[in-house]
């Protein structure tokens, strides 16, 4: 019997541009012997055929590697969408436009970024089920618990005046009793197709949140993040079988 969350009405978009200043060519750099972008491709293939798992990249080399790991690369992304300043929204809208111009029909668009390689497919499955049951929900975004709580954060300044006031007002709160706050984790962004076209964002007042486990919330933006990813794998704190 087909799993309810396994469907062919989702376009899984793995966005992998070739430029990266902090970690050069990180999207194809080998992590535990596997190119970073392949983690997201392999996870998406749990849900949909290769024809519905697309890699959006500006590089022919990246396209070849993505294809070797099972993704479809229907186009090379225009150079204007491969800059440091290029937005994820424009990358998604470009893929949506290409799909519609070529008579592909999907009900959902899911953006998977290679920099968040450790999302378990069971969490994606649960997120899709939550979205299915969400009534008016137009999408769902992966989040992680925010640490520290924002009462311990202020804008940079010479004096910690705001922070001092916040701490004084909350002295009776220990860490366990502080309200839980969340922040986007980068793990996944899923939207109903028409809702994204209309809103041009994954974030609306009807976007649901899905809290990922701590070990699945890593975003690789700097070299130190890469070393942390290697540590998690070395210590077997990531169950690689739950990704692939």
N, C-alpha and C positions, 0 to 999 in steps of 0.2 A: 504493500500500500504506500502510495507516495506521501511523504511527509508534508504536512499542511504548509510549512514555511518554504518548501522547495517549489519554486514556480518559475515560469518562463515569462512573466510579465514585468520583470525588473531588468533594467540596464545597469550593470555593474561597471562603474567607470574608475579605472585605476589611473590616477593622474601622476605622470612621471616625467617632468621636464629634465633636461640634461644639465642645466646650470645650477650650481650650488657653491656658494662661497665658503660656508663654514665647514662643510664636509664634502670635498670635491667628488663629484659623480657618486654621491651616496646612494642614489636610487638603484644603481647596478653594482654597488660594492658588495662583496661577498660577506654575509653574516652567517657563520656556521656552515660555510661552503655553498650558500645559496644567495643569489642576487636579492637585494632588499625588496625590489618590486614584486618578486615571485611569491613572497609570503601572502600578499593581498590577492594575487591572481589565484593561487591555490585555494585560498579560503572561499573566494567567490565561486569557484568551480564546484563547490559542494551544493550550490543552489541552482545553478543555471548552466546550460551548455556553453561551450567556448564562444559561439556566435553572439552570446549576450554578455560576455565579459570582455570589455574593450579597454585597451590601454591608450590613453591620450598622451602622446609624447611628441617632441619636436626633433627627435634624434633617430636616424635610421638604425644606428647600433642598438639603441634602447628598444626600438620596435622589433628588431630581430630577436633580442633576448626575451622580450615579452612573449613573442610568438612561440619560442622554444618551450616556454613554460605553460603554454596552453591558451593564452589570450588572443583575441582578435585585434588587429591594428588596422582599422578601416581607413585611417588617414594619418598624415603627419600634421601636428598642430602648427598653425601659423606662427611665425617668429614673434609677432606682436603679442601672442598669448604665452610666450615662454620667457618673459622677463621677470626680474625680481619683483617688479611692481604689478605683474599680472595677477588678477584676482581669480579665486576658485570659481566664483559665480560666472565669470566670462568663459572659463574653460568648460563648465557644465553646460552653459547655454550654447556654446559652439557644438558640443556633442549632441545636444537635443536637436539643434537645427539640422545637423548632418543626418541624424536618424530619420527625421520627418521628411527631409528632402529625398531620402532613399527608401521611403515607404516602410520603415520599421515602426512597429507599434508597441509601446510599453505603457504600463500604468504607473511605474515607479522609476525614479532615478536614484542610484546609490553611489555616493562618492567614497572611494577608499584611497587613502593616501599612504604611500609606501613608508613614510616616516613613523607610522604606527603599526609595526609588523605583528604584534603579539595578540591581536584580538581573536578570541576563540570563536569558531563557527557556531558553537552552541549559543553564545551570547548574541550573535547576529540573528540566529533563529528565534531566540526569545524576543529580541527587539521587533522582529517582523510580526510575531504573534501579538505583541503588545500593540503595535500599530494597527493590526487587523481589528483588534477589540476596542480601539480607541475612539469610536464614535466620530466626533468632529475633528479628530487629529489629522493634520495634513502632513506630518512627518515625524521623524524621531532622530535624535542626535545623541551620540555617546558622550557621557560626562564622567568625571572622576571627583572624588571628594576634594574640596579645596583645603589645602593646608599651607600656611596657617589660616585660621579664621580671619575674616577681613577686619575684625576689631583690632587686630595686631598689625595693620597695614595703614600707611599714610603716604601722601605725596612726599617726594624727596625735599628736604629743607634742612636748614641748619639746626633747628630745634625740633624735638619730638613732641610738640605741643598737642597735636591731635591724638597721637598715640597715647600720650600720658592721660588725656581725658578719657579715652576709650577704656584703658586698663583700669583707671580709678572707678569708672562706672560699672565695671564687670568683675570686681575683685572677688565676688562671691562665687564666680563661675570657675569650676575646674574644667580641664579639657573635655572630660566625658560629658559634662553638662552644657557645653557650648552648642548652639544650634548648628546642625550639619548644613554646610554649604557646598555647592557643586560648581564646577567650571568645565567647559568643553575639554574633552580629552584628545580629540583628533582621531578617535578610533573608527568612527563611521558617521556619515551624514546621509539620511534617507528621506526622500520627499515624494509625495504623489506628483506625478508627471505634470499635470495641468497646474497644480498649486505652485510648483517651482517656476513654471513659465510666467505665471501671473505675479508672483511675489518677488521673483529673482533673488531668493535667499532660502537657506534651510531654516532660518530662525524666524518664526512667526509666533503669535500669541497662542497658536494651536499646535506648536511643535512639542512633542513629548521628549522626556529625558530618559536615558537608559544608563544606569550606573554600572560601570565596568569594575571588575576586580582590580586591586592596586597593581598587580603584576602585569596586567593587560593594558595599562594606561600610559605606558612609556611613549614619548614622542622624541624622535631622534632629530634634533636640530643642531647640536654641537658635537664636537669630538668626544666630550666627556659622556654624552648620552650614548654614543656608540660603545664606549667601554662598559657602560652600565648594562647595555643589552647583551654584550658578550658575557658579562658576569652572571646575569640571570640565566643564560643558557648553560654556562659552565656548571653552575650550582644546581641545575635542573629545577629551577624555580618556575620555569615555563614548560608546560606540557606541549611539546612540539606536535604531538599526534592530534591535539585538539585544534591546531591551526590548519594542518594539512589533511 
